[in-house]
Amino acid sequence: MLTRVYVPALAAYCHAFGQWRMASEALAKMQAKDPVMNGLIIKSRYGDAAMNPLVTIVRKHAADVVRYAAEFGLTPVARSRIAAGINATQLPSKFDGLLR
């Protein structure tokens, strides 16, 4: 269940996903036009070969999306951690019964 507390993190997830998708689509268009280098290598303003900045942008936002998705339990690893926490037996604590 999501409450207002989660809104900023959810907004950040949505923003990162949108940026990732936009950069991925732009890179895909460049790849379609460049069958040799697939848009991964471009010419710099000095004429040298350089990595396409879109590659870095796609990677950064993909990492952000995965990180936020894990926070919401949307990855297989995060789901397994949640499931393990639900089924885990808790040892008694000296603070048990403090709050009633």
DSSP file (Angstrom, degrees, kcal/mol; ACC not computed):
  #  RESIDUE AA STRUCTURE BP1 BP2  ACC     N-H-->O    O-->H-N    N-H-->O    O-->H-N    TCO  KAPPA ALPHA  PHI   PSI    X-CA   Y-CA   Z-CA
    1    1 A M              0   0    0      0, 0.0     2,-0.4     0, 0.0     0, 0.0   0.000 360.0 360.0 360.0 132.0    0.0    0.0    0.0
    2    2 A L        -     0   0    0      3,-0.0     2,-0.2     2,-0.0     0, 0.0  -0.807 360.0-177.7 -99.2 135.5    1.4    3.4   -1.0
    3    3 A T    >   -     0   0    0     -2,-0.4     3,-1.6     1,-0.0     4,-0.4  -0.624  48.1 -85.8-117.3-179.2    0.9    6.4    1.2
    4    4 A R  G >  S+     0   0    0      1,-0.3     3,-1.2    -2,-0.2    -2,-0.0   0.775 121.3  70.0 -60.3 -26.4    1.9   10.0    0.8
    5    5 A V  G 3  S+     0   0    0      1,-0.3     4,-0.4     2,-0.1    -1,-0.3   0.826  98.3  50.2 -60.5 -30.7    5.3    9.3    2.3
    6    6 A Y  G <> S+     0   0    0     -3,-1.6     4,-2.8     1,-0.2     5,-0.3   0.566  83.6  93.3 -85.7  -9.5    6.1    7.3   -0.9
    7    7 A V  H <> S+     0   0    0     -3,-1.2     4,-2.9    -4,-0.4     5,-0.2   0.902  84.3  48.0 -57.2 -48.3    5.1   10.1   -3.4
    8    8 A P  H  > S+     0   0    0      0, 0.0     4,-2.3     0, 0.0    -1,-0.2   0.921 115.1  45.4 -60.6 -41.7    8.5   11.7   -3.8
    9    9 A A  H  > S+     0   0    0     -4,-0.4     4,-2.3     2,-0.2    -2,-0.2   0.897 114.2  48.8 -67.6 -38.8   10.2    8.3   -4.4
   10   10 A L  H  X S+     0   0    0     -4,-2.8     4,-2.6     2,-0.2    -1,-0.2   0.899 111.2  50.2 -66.7 -39.6    7.5    7.2   -6.8
   11   11 A A  H  X S+     0   0    0     -4,-2.9     4,-2.6    -5,-0.3    -2,-0.2   0.903 110.4  49.9 -63.6 -40.8    7.8   10.5   -8.6
   12   12 A A  H  X S+     0   0    0     -4,-2.3     4,-2.7    -5,-0.2    -2,-0.2   0.898 110.4  50.7 -64.3 -40.0   11.6   10.1   -8.9
   13   13 A Y  H  X S+     0   0    0     -4,-2.3     4,-2.6     2,-0.2    -2,-0.2   0.942 112.0  46.8 -60.9 -47.9   11.0    6.6  -10.2
   14   14 A C  H  X S+     0   0    0     -4,-2.6     4,-2.5     2,-0.2    -2,-0.2   0.902 113.0  49.3 -62.8 -41.2    8.6    7.8  -12.8
   15   15 A H  H  X S+     0   0    0     -4,-2.6     4,-2.6     2,-0.2     5,-0.2   0.939 112.2  47.4 -63.2 -47.3   11.0   10.7  -13.8
   16   16 A A  H  X S+     0   0    0     -4,-2.7     4,-2.6     1,-0.2    -2,-0.2   0.904 112.5  50.1 -61.4 -41.1   13.9    8.3  -14.1
   17   17 A F  H  X S+     0   0    0     -4,-2.6     4,-2.7     2,-0.2    -1,-0.2   0.923 111.1  48.9 -63.4 -43.8   11.9    5.9  -16.2
   18   18 A G  H  X S+     0   0    0     -4,-2.5     4,-2.5     2,-0.2    -2,-0.2   0.912 113.1  46.6 -61.9 -43.4   10.7    8.7  -18.5
   19   19 A Q  H  X S+     0   0    0     -4,-2.6     4,-2.5     2,-0.2     5,-0.2   0.903 112.6  50.4 -65.8 -41.0   14.2   10.0  -19.0
   20   20 A W  H  X S+     0   0    0     -4,-2.6     4,-2.5    -5,-0.2    -2,-0.2   0.931 112.8  46.3 -61.2 -45.8   15.5    6.4  -19.6
   21   21 A R  H  X S+     0   0    0     -4,-2.7     4,-2.5     2,-0.2    -2,-0.2   0.921 112.6  49.1 -65.2 -43.8   12.8    5.7  -22.2
   22   22 A M  H  X S+     0   0    0     -4,-2.5     4,-2.1     1,-0.2    -1,-0.2   0.926 114.7  44.6 -62.4 -45.1   13.3    9.1  -24.0
   23   23 A A  H  X S+     0   0    0     -4,-2.5     4,-2.4     2,-0.2    -1,-0.2   0.885 112.6  52.4 -66.9 -38.1   17.1    8.6  -24.2
   24   24 A S  H  X S+     0   0    0     -4,-2.5     4,-2.3    -5,-0.2    -2,-0.2   0.903 110.1  48.0 -63.9 -41.4   16.7    4.9  -25.2
   25   25 A E  H  X S+     0   0    0     -4,-2.5     4,-1.9     2,-0.2    -2,-0.2   0.900 111.6  49.8 -67.0 -40.1   14.3    5.9  -28.0
   26   26 A A  H  X S+     0   0    0     -4,-2.1     4,-1.8     1,-0.2    -2,-0.2   0.907 112.3  47.9 -64.2 -40.9   16.7    8.7  -29.2
   27   27 A L  H  X S+     0   0    0     -4,-2.4     4,-2.4     1,-0.2    -2,-0.2   0.887 108.6  54.6 -66.1 -38.9   19.6    6.2  -29.2
   28   28 A A  H  X S+     0   0    0     -4,-2.3     4,-2.0     2,-0.2    -1,-0.2   0.884 106.6  51.6 -62.4 -38.5   17.5    3.6  -31.1
   29   29 A K  H  X S+     0   0    0     -4,-1.9     4,-1.2     1,-0.2    -1,-0.2   0.906 111.0  47.5 -64.3 -40.9   16.9    6.3  -33.8
   30   30 A M  H  X S+     0   0    0     -4,-1.8     4,-1.0     1,-0.2     9,-0.3   0.881 109.5  53.8 -67.3 -36.6   20.6    6.9  -34.1
   31   31 A Q  H  < S+     0   0    0     -4,-2.4     3,-0.4     7,-0.2     7,-0.2   0.876 105.2  54.0 -64.3 -37.6   21.3    3.1  -34.2
   32   32 A A  H  < S+     0   0    0     -4,-2.0    -1,-0.2     1,-0.2    -2,-0.2   0.830 111.2  45.7 -66.1 -31.3   18.8    2.8  -37.1
   33   33 A K  H  < S+     0   0    0     -4,-1.2    -1,-0.2     1,-0.2    -2,-0.2   0.628 114.0  50.4 -85.4 -14.3   20.7    5.5  -39.1
   34   34 A D     X  +     0   0    0     -4,-1.0     4,-1.8    -3,-0.4     5,-0.3  -0.749  56.9 169.9-129.0  83.7   24.2    4.1  -38.3
   35   35 A P  T  4 S+     0   0    0      0, 0.0    -1,-0.1     0, 0.0    -4,-0.1   0.707  77.7  54.0 -69.4 -18.4   24.4    0.3  -39.1
   36   36 A V  T  4 S+     0   0    0      1,-0.1    -2,-0.1     3,-0.0    -5,-0.0   0.960 127.5  13.4 -80.4 -54.3   28.2    0.3  -38.6
   37   37 A M  T >4 S-     0   0    0      4,-0.1     3,-2.2    -6,-0.0     4,-0.4   0.433  92.0-133.0-103.1  -1.9   28.6    1.8  -35.2
   38   38 A N  T 3<  -     0   0    0     -4,-1.8    -7,-0.2     1,-0.3    -6,-0.1   0.767  63.0 -68.8  55.2  28.2   24.9    1.5  -34.1
   39   39 A G  T 3  S+     0   0    0     -9,-0.3    -1,-0.3    -5,-0.3    16,-0.2   0.506 114.4 111.7  74.1   2.5   25.0    5.1  -32.9
   40   40 A L  S <  S+     0   0    0     -3,-2.2    12,-2.9    -6,-0.2     2,-0.5   0.808  75.2  45.1 -79.2 -29.6   27.3    4.1  -30.0
   41   41 A I  E    S+A   51   0A   0     -4,-0.4     2,-0.3    10,-0.2    10,-0.2  -0.958  71.0 174.0-116.6 131.6   30.3    6.0  -31.4
   42   42 A I  E     -A   50   0A   0      8,-3.3     8,-2.9    -2,-0.5     2,-0.4  -0.797  36.5 -97.5-126.5 170.5   29.9    9.6  -32.8
   43   43 A K  E     -A   49   0A   0     -2,-0.3     6,-0.2     6,-0.2     5,-0.1  -0.772  37.2-135.0 -89.3 134.1   32.3   12.2  -34.0
   44   44 A S    >   -     0   0    0      4,-3.8     3,-1.9    -2,-0.4    -1,-0.0  -0.226  34.8 -94.0 -75.8 175.5   33.3   14.9  -31.5
   45   45 A R  T 3  S+     0   0    0      1,-0.3    -1,-0.1     2,-0.1    -2,-0.0   0.699 130.0  53.4 -66.4 -15.6   33.3   18.5  -32.4
   46   46 A Y  T 3  S-     0   0    0      2,-0.1    -1,-0.3     3,-0.0     3,-0.1   0.385 123.0-105.5 -96.4   1.9   37.0   18.1  -33.2
   47   47 A G  S <  S+     0   0    0     -3,-1.9     2,-0.1     1,-0.3    -2,-0.1   0.422  78.2 130.4  91.3  -1.1   36.3   15.2  -35.5
   48   48 A D        -     0   0    0      1,-0.1    -4,-3.8    -5,-0.1    -1,-0.3  -0.469  66.3-101.0 -82.2 157.1   37.6   12.5  -33.2
   49   49 A A  E     +A   43   0A   0     -6,-0.2     2,-0.3    -2,-0.1    -6,-0.2  -0.597  50.0 170.9 -75.5 137.6   35.6    9.3  -32.4
   50   50 A A  E     -A   42   0A   0     -8,-2.9    -8,-3.3    -2,-0.3     2,-0.2  -0.985  39.6 -93.8-146.2 153.9   33.8    9.5  -29.0
   51   51 A M  E     -A   41   0A   0     -2,-0.3   -10,-0.2   -10,-0.2   -11,-0.1  -0.483  50.7-104.7 -67.8 137.9   31.2    7.5  -27.1
   52   52 A N    >>  -     0   0    0    -12,-2.9     3,-1.7    -2,-0.2     4,-0.8  -0.465  21.5-137.7 -63.0 125.8   27.7    8.8  -27.7
   53   53 A P  H 3> S+     0   0    0      0, 0.0     4,-2.1     0, 0.0    -1,-0.2   0.768 100.9  69.5 -58.4 -24.8   26.6   10.8  -24.6
   54   54 A L  H 3> S+     0   0    0      1,-0.2     4,-2.9     2,-0.2     5,-0.2   0.828  91.1  60.0 -62.9 -30.0   23.2    9.1  -24.9
   55   55 A V  H <> S+     0   0    0     -3,-1.7     4,-2.3     2,-0.2    -1,-0.2   0.934 107.1  45.0 -62.7 -45.1   24.9    5.8  -23.9
   56   56 A T  H  X S+     0   0    0     -4,-0.8     4,-2.5     2,-0.2    -2,-0.2   0.899 113.5  50.1 -64.2 -41.4   25.9    7.3  -20.6
   57   57 A I  H  X S+     0   0    0     -4,-2.1     4,-2.5     2,-0.2     5,-0.3   0.923 110.7  49.1 -64.4 -44.6   22.5    8.9  -20.1
   58   58 A V  H  X S+     0   0    0     -4,-2.9     4,-2.3     1,-0.2    -2,-0.2   0.933 113.0  47.7 -60.6 -46.2   20.7    5.6  -20.8
   59   59 A R  H  X S+     0   0    0     -4,-2.3     4,-2.3    -5,-0.2    -2,-0.2   0.925 112.0  49.4 -61.1 -45.5   23.0    3.7  -18.4
   60   60 A K  H  X S+     0   0    0     -4,-2.5     4,-2.1     1,-0.2    -2,-0.2   0.939 114.9  42.5 -61.6 -48.6   22.5    6.3  -15.6
   61   61 A H  H  X S+     0   0    0     -4,-2.5     4,-2.6     2,-0.2    -1,-0.2   0.844 111.5  55.2 -71.2 -31.8   18.8    6.4  -15.8
   62   62 A A  H  X S+     0   0    0     -4,-2.3     4,-2.3    -5,-0.3    -1,-0.2   0.920 109.1  48.2 -63.5 -42.1   18.5    2.6  -16.1
   63   63 A A  H  X S+     0   0    0     -4,-2.3     4,-2.3     2,-0.2    -2,-0.2   0.901 111.7  50.1 -63.9 -40.1   20.5    2.3  -12.9
   64   64 A D  H  X S+     0   0    0     -4,-2.1     4,-2.7     2,-0.2     5,-0.3   0.921 109.6  50.9 -62.9 -43.7   18.2    4.8  -11.2
   65   65 A V  H  X S+     0   0    0     -4,-2.6     4,-2.7     1,-0.2    -2,-0.2   0.928 111.8  46.7 -60.4 -45.9   15.1    2.9  -12.4
   66   66 A V  H  X S+     0   0    0     -4,-2.3     4,-2.2     2,-0.2    -1,-0.2   0.907 112.1  51.1 -64.1 -41.1   16.4   -0.3  -11.0
   67   67 A R  H  X S+     0   0    0     -4,-2.3     4,-1.5     2,-0.2    -2,-0.2   0.933 114.2  42.6 -62.8 -46.3   17.4    1.3   -7.7
   68   68 A Y  H  X S+     0   0    0     -4,-2.7     4,-1.4     1,-0.2    -2,-0.2   0.898 111.8  55.1 -66.7 -39.7   14.0    2.9   -7.3
   69   69 A A  H  <>S+     0   0    0     -4,-2.7     5,-3.3    -5,-0.3     6,-0.4   0.895 106.0  52.2 -60.5 -39.2   12.2   -0.3   -8.4
   70   70 A A  H ><5S+     0   0    0     -4,-2.2     3,-1.3     1,-0.2    -1,-0.2   0.876 103.8  57.5 -64.1 -36.7   14.1   -2.2   -5.7
   71   71 A E  H 3<5S+     0   0    0     -4,-1.5    -1,-0.2     1,-0.3    -2,-0.2   0.837 110.5  43.7 -62.3 -32.0   12.9    0.3   -3.1
   72   72 A F  T 3<5S-     0   0    0     -4,-1.4    -1,-0.3    -3,-0.3    -2,-0.2   0.350 118.9-109.9 -95.0   5.9    9.3   -0.5   -4.0
   73   73 A G  T < 5S+     0   0    0     -3,-1.3    -3,-0.2    -4,-0.2    -2,-0.1   0.811  77.6 132.7  73.5  29.7    9.9   -4.3   -4.2
   74   74 A L      < +     0   0    0     -5,-3.3    -4,-0.2    -6,-0.2    -5,-0.1   0.372  49.3  76.8 -97.7   4.2    9.6   -4.4   -7.9
   75   75 A T  S  > S-     0   0    0     -6,-0.4     4,-2.6    -5,-0.1     5,-0.2  -0.811  87.2-117.1-109.8 155.8   12.7   -6.5   -8.7
   76   76 A P  H  > S+     0   0    0      0, 0.0     4,-2.2     0, 0.0     5,-0.2   0.896 116.0  49.5 -57.2 -40.8   13.0  -10.3   -8.1
   77   77 A V  H  > S+     0   0    0      2,-0.2     4,-2.0     1,-0.2     5,-0.2   0.928 111.4  48.2 -65.4 -44.1   15.7   -9.8   -5.5
   78   78 A A  H  > S+     0   0    0      1,-0.2     4,-2.1     2,-0.2    -1,-0.2   0.900 111.6  50.7 -63.4 -39.6   13.7   -7.2   -3.6
   79   79 A R  H  X S+     0   0    0     -4,-2.6     4,-2.7     1,-0.2    -1,-0.2   0.895 108.8  51.2 -65.2 -38.9   10.6   -9.5   -3.7
   80   80 A S  H  X S+     0   0    0     -4,-2.2     4,-2.3    -5,-0.2    -1,-0.2   0.870 109.5  50.7 -67.3 -34.1   12.6  -12.4   -2.4
   81   81 A R  H  X S+     0   0    0     -4,-2.0     4,-1.9     2,-0.2    -1,-0.2   0.897 111.1  48.2 -67.4 -39.9   13.9  -10.3    0.5
   82   82 A I  H  X S+     0   0    0     -4,-2.1     4,-1.7     2,-0.2    -2,-0.2   0.937 113.0  47.8 -64.4 -45.8   10.4   -9.2    1.3
   83   83 A A  H  X S+     0   0    0     -4,-2.7     4,-1.9     1,-0.2    -2,-0.2   0.887 110.8  51.4 -63.2 -38.8    9.2  -12.8    1.2
   84   84 A A  H  X S+     0   0    0     -4,-2.3     4,-0.9     1,-0.2    -1,-0.2   0.870 108.9  51.8 -65.9 -35.5   12.1  -13.9    3.4
   85   85 A G  H  < S+     0   0    0     -4,-1.9    -1,-0.2     1,-0.2    -2,-0.2   0.839 108.6  50.6 -69.5 -32.9   11.3  -11.2    5.9
   86   86 A I  H  < S+     0   0    0     -4,-1.7    -2,-0.2     1,-0.2    -1,-0.2   0.901 116.9  38.8 -71.3 -41.2    7.6  -12.3    6.1
   87   87 A N  H  < S+     0   0    0     -4,-1.9    -1,-0.2    -5,-0.1    -2,-0.2   0.541  91.1 112.3 -88.0  -7.2    8.4  -16.0    6.7
   88   88 A A     <  -     0   0    0     -4,-0.9     2,-0.5    -5,-0.2    -3,-0.0  -0.406  67.9-127.2 -70.9 140.1   11.4  -15.4    9.0
   89   89 A T        -     0   0    0     -2,-0.1     2,-0.4     1,-0.0    -1,-0.1  -0.737  23.5-138.3 -86.1 133.0   11.0  -16.4   12.6
   90   90 A Q        -     0   0    0     -2,-0.5     3,-0.1     1,-0.0    -1,-0.0  -0.751   9.8-129.8 -96.0 136.7   11.9  -13.6   14.9
   91   91 A L        -     0   0    0     -2,-0.4    -1,-0.0     1,-0.1     0, 0.0  -0.523  38.2 -92.6 -77.4 149.1   13.9  -14.2   18.1
   92   92 A P        -     0   0    0      0, 0.0     2,-0.3     0, 0.0    -1,-0.1  -0.313  42.5-152.1 -62.3 145.8   12.5  -12.8   21.3
   93   93 A S    >   -     0   0    0     -3,-0.1     3,-1.5     1,-0.1    -3,-0.0  -0.862  25.1-123.4-118.6 153.3   13.7   -9.4   22.2
   94   94 A K  T 3  S+     0   0    0     -2,-0.3    -1,-0.1     1,-0.3     0, 0.0   0.650 114.0  58.3 -68.5 -11.7   14.1   -7.8   25.6
   95   95 A F  T >  S+     0   0    0      2,-0.1     3,-2.1     3,-0.0     4,-0.4   0.465  75.4 121.9 -96.1  -2.7   11.8   -5.0   24.3
   96   96 A D  T <  S+     0   0    0     -3,-1.5     0, 0.0     1,-0.3     0, 0.0  -0.360  78.9  20.3 -58.0 135.7    8.9   -7.4   23.5
   97   97 A G  T 3  S+     0   0    0      2,-0.3    -1,-0.3    -2,-0.0    -2,-0.1   0.401  89.5 113.8  85.3  -3.4    5.8   -6.3   25.3
   98   98 A L  S <  S+     0   0    0     -3,-2.1     2,-0.5     1,-0.1    -2,-0.1   0.918  77.3  44.4 -66.1 -42.9    7.1   -2.7   25.9
   99   99 A L              0   0    0     -4,-0.4    -2,-0.3     1,-0.1    -1,-0.1  -0.892 360.0 360.0-105.1 129.8    4.4   -1.3   23.6
  100  100 A R              0   0    0     -2,-0.5    -1,-0.1    -3,-0.0    -2,-0.1   0.349 360.0 360.0-131.8 360.0    0.8   -2.5   24.0
